[in-house]
């Protein structure tokens, strides 16, 4: 019953000063809108990236080359690989040795190049992915839309055959059937065996703009190399994932003559010229990165909440001054310090919760608008406002009201009734 009375008093007081109430709400509304937007974008991007990672399959582990003396995710390794550092120690024979593990049901290896591709008068600089023939059966995102994939025999015989990504096919052949046609890559003629089903991009890497080629053909006839860049292994039993991963590491260390000593976790694997990652590990790594990013961004937008809270505090101080006589009257008829304290804290919390609800509504509308524009740009990212975001938004606004409303409320509760009644 007391809560209802306090609510009525609070609403009456806020309504009597509409302009001041609106201005004091502005900082809270902006802060909560920012919180909702950031949490929604973080959740949407996390789901998008996770779905992209899972598009390769959830039961796989990957081996890729790495710059020795660096960790896989370090700036030195990423910068080195992007800058053209060649790690040539990973071979097909290494992958074949790993594939003998009884928990591995299938695998494929790959190496990437970039070459000039042409058909009649049309020319394009495209990525060429040299892969082994089992790519279709291991990578669940790879499907043939027309024709067929090249065979292991064609790979072993260095046949000049290719399979086109859907966008490459459309650019070169439009609605014409591409299977059986011949294109030129680096001046050499290659027969088109098939066309891949549309898949889309993973990050900045668009699978639909790739030309797929037998890996040994790319290695020996075009690049003049014997190494590979990565391999994907499909596991039979995910319960044995950690064991399979460790056995893969041990095999590659033996074959690459890497002397390994037990080190702290931060230094583990630094001497390796390869990295082994599972999809589960990659997702866990991404989640940790997103948690850190969310925390940093929330810390930044909380500045606007502090500004809004200072505005609320100023409004409550003014309210205490304006209602000094009312406070004295209430105390003279029996109101206790706690009653006055609770009344002003209640008003501050009510004010910030109102701002929080407005901020949540605006944040929801803006995320829907942003989702629409992102979809128009060709990305499938759903930025929905989750219950977690709503609870955090309400919690942030309530805590802001409690913290910044406490000191004005305490001052009001400490007023002397006789002096308060003499105030005009």
FIBAGU-859345 format. One record per residue (C-alpha): residue in one letter; x, y, z. Coordinates in pm, 1 decimal, decimal comma, always signed. Example, Ala and Ser with C-alpha at 12.3 -4.5 7.8 and 13.67 -1.06 7.14 Angstrom:
REM residues 2
> A/+1230,0/-450,0/+780,0
> S/+1367,0/-106,0/+714,0
***
This chain:
REM residues 424
> X/+0,0/+0,0/+0,0
> X/+285,1/+239,3/+88,9
> X/+447,8/+167,6/-251,0
> X/+127,2/+275,6/-430,1
> X/+115,0/+601,9/-232,5
> X/+483,1/+671,2/-305,7
> X/+429,2/+593,7/-673,0
> X/+140,6/+842,0/-692,8
> X/+345,4/+1113,2/-519,0
> X/+646,1/+1045,5/-745,8
> X/+437,8/+1053,8/-1064,4
> X/+267,4/+1376,7/-953,5
> X/+600,4/+1545,8/-881,9
> X/+758,6/+1431,2/-1208,4
> X/+449,8/+1536,9/-1405,2
> X/+449,4/+1884,5/-1247,7
> X/+797,7/+1952,5/-1392,4
> X/+771,0/+1802,6/-1742,2
> X/+1050,9/+2003,1/-1902,0
> X/+1303,3/+1932,0/-1627,1
> X/+1200,4/+1565,4/-1614,4
> X/+1243,1/+1527,7/-1991,6
> X/+1589,8/+1684,0/-1991,4
> X/+1704,6/+1472,2/-1697,7
> X/+1581,9/+1158,4/-1874,9
> X/+1780,1/+1231,9/-2190,9
> X/+2115,1/+1108,6/-2059,5
> X/+1962,0/+786,2/-1925,6
> X/+1773,4/+723,4/-2252,1
> X/+2089,6/+770,7/-2460,2
> X/+2293,8/+546,8/-2227,9
> X/+2040,6/+261,8/-2219,9
> X/+1985,3/+285,4/-2597,5
> X/+2361,7/+247,8/-2643,8
> X/+2369,9/-49,8/-2403,9
> X/+2087,9/-225,8/-2591,5
> X/+2246,1/-156,1/-2931,1
> X/+2589,7/-281,1/-2826,3
> X/+2459,8/-599,5/-2660,2
> X/+2234,3/-672,9/-2958,5
> X/+2510,6/-614,4/-3212,7
> X/+2753,3/-822,1/-3006,5
> X/+2507,1/-1110,9/-2979,6
> X/+2415,3/-1088,0/-3347,9
> X/+2777,0/-1081,3/-3463,0
> X/+2866,9/-1365,1/-3225,5
> X/+2587,1/-1581,9/-3369,9
> X/+2683,8/-1484,5/-3724,4
> X/+3052,6/-1570,0/-3677,8
> X/+2965,7/-1894,9/-3495,3
> X/+2734,9/-2000,5/-3778,8
> X/+3009,1/-1921,6/-4030,0
> X/+3258,1/-2133,0/-3834,6
> X/+3005,1/-2416,0/-3800,3
> X/+2940,1/-2409,5/-4175,4
> X/+3254,6/-2622,8/-4211,2
> X/+3106,4/-2880,6/-3972,4
> X/+3101,9/-2924,1/-3597,2
> X/+3296,6/-3252,1/-3594,5
> X/+3625,8/-3141,6/-3745,8
> X/+3974,0/-3031,0/-3648,5
> X/+4201,5/-2816,4/-3864,0
> X/+4577,0/-2815,4/-3913,9
> X/+4730,2/-2499,7/-4059,9
> X/+5078,5/-2358,5/-4096,5
> X/+5211,0/-2113,1/-3837,0
> X/+5518,4/-1894,2/-3806,7
> X/+5751,0/-2068,1/-3554,2
> X/+5818,1/-1889,6/-3221,6
> X/+5476,1/-1722,9/-3234,5
> X/+5133,6/-1819,6/-3099,9
> X/+4857,7/-1890,5/-3350,7
> X/+4647,7/-1581,5/-3268,2
> X/+4939,8/-1344,6/-3213,8
> X/+4991,8/-1030,7/-3420,9
> X/+5334,0/-1164,3/-3523,5
> X/+5185,6/-1481,5/-3674,7
> X/+4881,6/-1317,3/-3836,4
> X/+5091,9/-1029,2/-3969,1
> X/+5363,4/-1263,6/-4089,9
> X/+5125,8/-1490,5/-4280,0
> X/+4937,0/-1192,7/-4427,3
> X/+5267,8/-1030,5/-4519,9
> X/+5375,0/-1328,1/-4728,7
> X/+5585,5/-1535,1/-4486,9
> X/+5605,7/-1881,9/-4641,3
> X/+5599,7/-2184,3/-4409,7
> X/+5678,7/-2475,5/-4640,9
> X/+5716,9/-2762,6/-4395,1
> X/+5359,3/-2899,0/-4405,0
> X/+5328,8/-3170,8/-4671,0
> X/+5059,0/-3402,1/-4802,1
> X/+5256,4/-3694,5/-4659,1
> X/+5219,8/-3540,2/-4310,8
> X/+4843,1/-3524,4/-4351,7
> X/+4825,8/-3881,8/-4479,8
> X/+5019,0/-3995,4/-4170,6
> X/+4777,0/-3813,3/-3938,9
> X/+4477,2/-3956,5/-4129,8
> X/+4570,6/-4308,9/-4018,4
> X/+4424,2/-4226,6/-3676,8
> X/+4121,5/-4459,7/-3631,6
> X/+3906,7/-4169,0/-3509,4
> X/+3944,2/-3983,5/-3841,2
> X/+3679,1/-4072,0/-4099,2
> X/+3784,9/-3834,6/-4377,1
> X/+4011,8/-3544,0/-4463,8
> X/+4114,1/-3297,8/-4729,1
> X/+4412,3/-3067,8/-4770,8
> X/+4443,5/-2736,0/-4946,1
> X/+4663,2/-2453,2/-5068,0
> X/+4554,4/-2113,1/-5194,0
> X/+4686,7/-1911,3/-5485,8
> X/+4577,0/-1609,1/-5686,6
> X/+4592,0/-1616,4/-6066,9
> X/+4449,8/-1452,3/-6379,3
> X/+4149,0/-1650,5/-6503,6
> X/+3996,9/-1585,0/-6847,7
> X/+3721,8/-1707,5/-7078,5
> X/+3703,9/-1556,9/-7427,0
> X/+3721,8/-1178,3/-7367,3
> X/+3638,1/-1193,1/-6995,6
> X/+3932,8/-1177,3/-6753,6
> X/+3942,4/-1183,6/-6372,8
> X/+4204,9/-1216,5/-6102,2
> X/+4066,6/-1492,5/-5882,1
> X/+4157,8/-1710,1/-5588,1
> X/+4251,2/-2066,7/-5684,0
> X/+4200,3/-2327,9/-5413,9
> X/+4395,7/-2644,6/-5470,3
> X/+4222,4/-2923,0/-5276,8
> X/+4218,0/-3297,7/-5253,7
> X/+3918,3/-3477,3/-5401,7
> X/+3746,7/-3559,1/-5069,2
> X/+3670,6/-3193,1/-4995,6
> X/+3302,0/-3240,2/-5087,3
> X/+3251,2/-3526,0/-4840,0
> X/+3439,9/-3359,8/-4551,3
> X/+3333,1/-2994,9/-4582,4
> X/+2956,6/-2990,4/-4528,9
> X/+2929,7/-2643,0/-4683,0
> X/+3064,4/-2761,5/-5019,7
> X/+2808,5/-2900,8/-5264,2
> X/+2810,8/-2954,9/-5639,8
> X/+2527,1/-2782,3/-5825,9
> X/+2618,0/-2906,2/-6174,0
> X/+2867,0/-3156,6/-6314,2
> X/+3105,1/-3331,3/-6074,8
> X/+3409,8/-3292,1/-5851,9
> X/+3752,0/-3397,0/-5979,7
> X/+3869,2/-3744,4/-5874,0
> X/+4175,9/-3862,1/-5685,2
> X/+4306,4/-4017,3/-6008,0
> X/+4275,5/-3683,0/-6188,0
> X/+4464,8/-3523,6/-5898,6
> X/+4742,2/-3786,1/-5911,5
> X/+4768,4/-3751,0/-6291,4
> X/+4793,0/-3369,9/-6266,7
> X/+4489,2/-3323,0/-6489,5
> X/+4408,5/-2965,0/-6587,9
> X/+4050,6/-2961,1/-6464,7
> X/+3857,9/-2719,4/-6240,5
> X/+3530,7/-2669,3/-6055,9
> X/+3393,0/-2314,0/-6051,1
> X/+3236,5/-2119,2/-5766,3
> X/+2883,4/-1999,2/-5845,4
> X/+2978,2/-1630,4/-5891,6
> X/+3277,9/-1712,3/-6111,8
> X/+3048,3/-1926,0/-6327,9
> X/+2789,8/-1648,1/-6351,1
> X/+3052,2/-1383,6/-6436,9
> X/+3204,2/-1592,4/-6714,8
> X/+2910,7/-1792,4/-6852,2
> X/+2592,4/-1615,5/-6730,4
> X/+2302,5/-1859,0/-6796,7
> X/+2509,4/-2076,6/-7029,6
> X/+2607,6/-2427,2/-6915,2
> X/+2970,1/-2411,5/-6799,7
> X/+3034,5/-2786,5/-6765,9
> X/+3260,3/-2908,7/-7043,9
> X/+3378,6/-2559,6/-7136,6
> X/+3743,3/-2458,0/-7121,8
> X/+3891,8/-2159,5/-6943,6
> X/+4246,7/-2031,6/-6918,4
> X/+4442,3/-1989,7/-6595,9
> X/+4788,3/-1835,4/-6616,2
> X/+4778,3/-1894,0/-6992,8
> X/+4704,0/-2269,4/-6960,9
> X/+4378,0/-2437,7/-7066,8
> X/+4159,7/-2605,6/-6802,3
> X/+3839,3/-2801,9/-6851,5
> X/+3539,3/-2716,4/-6632,1
> X/+3411,8/-3034,6/-6464,3
> X/+3148,8/-2879,0/-6238,1
> X/+2998,2/-2578,7/-6064,9
> X/+2965,9/-2539,7/-5688,6
> X/+2636,8/-2461,1/-5519,6
> X/+2610,1/-2103,1/-5390,2
> X/+2759,7/-2084,9/-5042,2
> X/+2831,3/-1722,4/-4957,2
> X/+3118,4/-1562,4/-4774,2
> X/+3291,0/-1646,5/-4448,4
> X/+3418,5/-1315,2/-4323,6
> X/+3599,8/-1153,4/-4617,1
> X/+3650,9/-1489,1/-4793,9
> X/+3386,6/-1552,0/-5062,4
> X/+3368,7/-1921,3/-5157,0
> X/+3151,8/-1838,9/-5458,9
> X/+3439,7/-1647,2/-5621,3
> X/+3688,3/-1935,3/-5601,1
> X/+3815,1/-2168,5/-5871,9
> X/+3874,1/-2518,9/-5727,3
> X/+4155,5/-2727,7/-5873,1
> X/+4326,0/-3060,9/-5791,8
> X/+4587,9/-2976,4/-5530,4
> X/+4880,6/-3148,0/-5703,7
> X/+4796,8/-2978,0/-6033,6
> X/+4811,3/-2638,5/-5860,5
> X/+5128,2/-2728,0/-5669,9
> X/+5333,3/-2870,2/-5957,6
> X/+5197,3/-2710,0/-6274,9
> X/+5125,2/-2360,8/-6152,4
> X/+5299,9/-2276,7/-5823,2
> X/+5607,1/-2500,4/-5836,8
> X/+5581,2/-2599,6/-5468,0
> X/+5537,7/-2919,8/-5268,2
> X/+5388,7/-2783,9/-4944,8
> X/+5028,7/-2723,0/-4838,8
> X/+4874,3/-2457,3/-4615,1
> X/+4601,5/-2642,0/-4425,8
> X/+4411,7/-2967,6/-4379,1
> X/+4069,1/-3050,8/-4237,8
> X/+3995,9/-3379,8/-4057,0
> X/+3648,1/-3518,0/-3993,3
> X/+3617,2/-3706,9/-3663,5
> X/+3410,9/-4017,7/-3594,0
> X/+3375,2/-3965,2/-3218,2
> X/+3380,1/-3611,2/-3077,9
> X/+3431,2/-3751,3/-2727,9
> X/+3786,2/-3836,7/-2842,5
> X/+3848,6/-3488,9/-2984,9
> X/+4115,7/-3386,9/-2732,2
> X/+4296,2/-3718,3/-2766,5
> X/+4286,3/-3700,3/-3147,8
> X/+4411,1/-3340,9/-3142,4
> X/+4705,7/-3430,6/-2917,9
> X/+4796,0/-3734,3/-3129,5
> X/+4790,1/-3511,5/-3440,8
> X/+5026,2/-3266,5/-3270,4
> X/+5260,5/-3547,3/-3163,8
> X/+5274,6/-3696,6/-3516,7
> X/+5350,8/-3361,3/-3678,8
> X/+5619,8/-3279,7/-3420,5
> X/+5793,0/-3611,6/-3484,9
> X/+5775,1/-3568,8/-3862,3
> X/+5899,1/-3207,8/-3846,7
> X/+6171,0/-3298,5/-3593,5
> X/+6044,6/-3046,1/-3338,6
> X/+6194,3/-3104,2/-2994,5
> X/+5919,3/-3017,7/-2749,0
> X/+5965,5/-2937,7/-2382,7
> X/+5680,4/-2879,9/-2139,1
> X/+5625,8/-2506,7/-2091,4
> X/+5371,8/-2276,4/-1938,5
> X/+5041,0/-2254,2/-2125,0
> X/+5135,4/-1914,3/-2270,7
> X/+5446,3/-2065,9/-2431,7
> X/+5303,6/-2407,2/-2522,2
> X/+5342,9/-2486,1/-2892,3
> X/+5549,7/-2177,1/-2975,8
> X/+5820,1/-2387,2/-3142,0
> X/+5566,5/-2558,5/-3371,7
> X/+5544,1/-2459,4/-3738,4
> X/+5178,1/-2563,3/-3739,9
> X/+4865,8/-2514,5/-3529,7
> X/+4586,4/-2763,8/-3460,7
> X/+4243,2/-2619,9/-3382,0
> X/+3904,1/-2781,2/-3328,8
> X/+3576,0/-2612,2/-3415,2
> X/+3475,1/-2629,9/-3048,1
> X/+3802,6/-2461,1/-2950,0
> X/+3758,4/-2195,2/-3220,3
> X/+3405,4/-2116,6/-3098,3
> X/+3524,5/-2096,1/-2739,1
> X/+3803,4/-1860,6/-2845,3
> X/+3555,7/-1641,0/-3034,4
> X/+3317,0/-1630,2/-2736,9
> X/+3598,7/-1513,8/-2508,8
> X/+3695,6/-1243,3/-2757,2
> X/+3334,2/-1122,2/-2783,0
> X/+3294,1/-1119,8/-2403,6
> X/+3599,9/-894,6/-2372,9
> X/+3476,9/-667,1/-2653,7
> X/+3128,3/-643,5/-2497,1
> X/+3279,1/-555,6/-2158,8
> X/+3499,4/-283,7/-2309,4
> X/+3214,1/-131,3/-2508,5
> X/+2978,5/-143,3/-2209,6
> X/+3245,8/+33,5/-2007,5
> X/+3257,2/+308,5/-2269,6
> X/+2879,7/+357,1/-2295,8
> X/+2849,8/+358,2/-1915,8
> X/+3004,9/+706,2/-1932,9
> X/+2679,4/+833,4/-2080,2
> X/+2492,0/+665,1/-1794,6
> X/+2713,6/+844,2/-1542,4
> X/+2635,6/+1174,2/-1716,5
> X/+2266,4/+1088,9/-1706,1
> X/+2298,2/+992,4/-1339,8
> X/+2455,0/+1328,8/-1255,5
> X/+2157,5/+1493,4/-1425,2
> X/+1918,9/+1286,5/-1213,1
> X/+2110,6/+1381,2/-898,4
> X/+2086,5/+1750,4/-982,7
> X/+1713,0/+1719,6/-1044,8
> X/+1666,1/+1546,0/-709,6
> X/+1868,8/+1814,0/-528,4
> X/+1646,4/+2082,8/-683,0
> X/+1338,7/+1879,9/-585,6
> X/+1460,5/+1861,2/-225,0
> X/+1506,3/+2241,3/-213,5
> X/+1166,2/+2307,8/-370,4
> X/+987,8/+2065,4/-137,9
> X/+1166,6/+2153,9/+186,1
> X/+845,9/+2279,3/+344,5
> X/+659,7/+1963,6/+237,9
> X/+933,8/+1750,7/+394,0
> X/+911,0/+1948,7/+718,3
> X/+533,2/+1908,4/+723,8
> X/+554,6/+1533,7/+672,1
> X/+815,6/+1498,2/+946,8
> X/+607,6/+1706,9/+1186,6
> X/+310,1/+1468,7/+1149,0
> X/+521,8/+1157,3/+1216,7
> X/+714,2/+1070,0/+900,4
> X/+1048,2/+908,5/+985,1
> X/+1389,0/+961,8/+822,4
> X/+1355,6/+629,9/+640,4
> X/+1017,0/+731,9/+492,0
> X/+1161,3/+1053,3/+345,4
> X/+1476,8/+873,7/+228,4
> X/+1275,6/+598,3/+63,5
> X/+1039,7/+846,4/-104,5
> X/+1316,6/+1037,4/-283,9
> X/+1512,5/+723,0/-373,1
> X/+1190,1/+576,9/-510,9
> X/+1138,1/+886,8/-726,4
> X/+1495,4/+868,4/-860,7
> X/+1463,5/+498,5/-942,9
> X/+1123,7/+553,2/-1105,2
> X/+1271,2/+832,8/-1316,7
> X/+1566,0/+623,3/-1435,1
> X/+1349,6/+315,0/-1497,5
> X/+1125,2/+529,6/-1714,7
> X/+1433,6/+642,8/-1906,0
> X/+1546,3/+280,2/-1925,0
> X/+1216,1/+165,5/-2078,6
> X/+1228,8/+444,8/-2336,3
> X/+1592,5/+356,6/-2412,0
> X/+1507,2/-13,1/-2453,0
> X/+1223,4/+74,5/-2693,2
> X/+1443,3/+303,7/-2902,1
> X/+1725,5/+47,1/-2895,3
> X/+1487,4/-224,5/-3019,1
> X/+1363,1/-7,2/-3305,6
> X/+1717,6/+89,9/-3407,0
> X/+1838,7/-273,5/-3405,7
> X/+1548,1/-373,0/-3630,7
> X/+1635,2/-87,2/-3866,3
> X/+2003,2/-184,8/-3862,4
> X/+1914,4/-550,1/-3933,4
> X/+1713,9/-436,8/-4235,3
> X/+2003,6/-235,7/-4381,5
> X/+2253,4/-517,2/-4312,3
> X/+2026,6/-767,3/-4494,2
> X/+2002,5/-524,0/-4786,3
> X/+2382,8/-526,9/-4801,6
> X/+2373,1/-905,3/-4846,2
> X/+2468,5/-1022,5/-4495,9
> X/+2250,6/-1258,3/-4293,0
> X/+2293,7/-1106,9/-3946,7
> X/+1997,8/-1096,1/-3708,5
> X/+2035,6/-826,7/-3441,3
> X/+1759,9/-916,7/-3196,5
> X/+1713,8/-764,6/-2851,3
> X/+1759,0/-1055,0/-2609,9
> X/+1609,3/-1089,3/-2261,4
> X/+1962,7/-1056,5/-2126,1
> X/+1996,6/-715,9/-2292,4
> X/+1659,1/-603,5/-2152,3
> X/+1744,9/-717,1/-1798,8
> X/+2086,2/-548,9/-1817,9
> X/+1924,3/-229,9/-1947,8
> X/+1666,8/-224,7/-1668,0
> X/+1934,1/-317,2/-1412,9
> X/+2167,9/-41,4/-1530,9
> X/+1892,5/+220,7/-1512,2
> X/+1771,4/+104,3/-1169,0
> X/+2122,3/+100,8/-1022,0
> X/+2189,9/+446,6/-1168,6
> X/+1876,5/+580,6/-997,2
> X/+1971,8/+418,0/-668,0
> X/+2329,6/+547,2/-666,9
> X/+2265,6/+900,8/-787,4
> X/+1939,6/+941,2/-597,7
> X/+2078,7/+834,9/-261,5
> X/+2266,8/+1153,7/-161,7
> X/+1981,5/+1398,8/-238,3
> X/+1742,9/+1161,5/-59,1
> X/+1971,9/+1140,6/+244,0
> X/+1990,4/+1521,1/+259,9
> X/+1610,9/+1538,9/+249,9
> X/+1575,2/+1280,9/+529,9
> X/+1815,3/+1478,3/+754,8
> X/+1627,2/+1808,7/+734,2
> X/+1518,6/+1952,6/+1069,5
> X/+1132,3/+1973,3/+1072,0
> X/+1118,2/+2314,5/+1244,0
> X/+1372,3/+2472,9/+1007,7
> X/+1206,2/+2308,5/+705,6
> X/+865,3/+2454,0/+799,5
> X/+1013,2/+2805,7/+821,8
> X/+1145,0/+2777,2/+461,5
> X/+947,3/+2966,4/+197,6
***
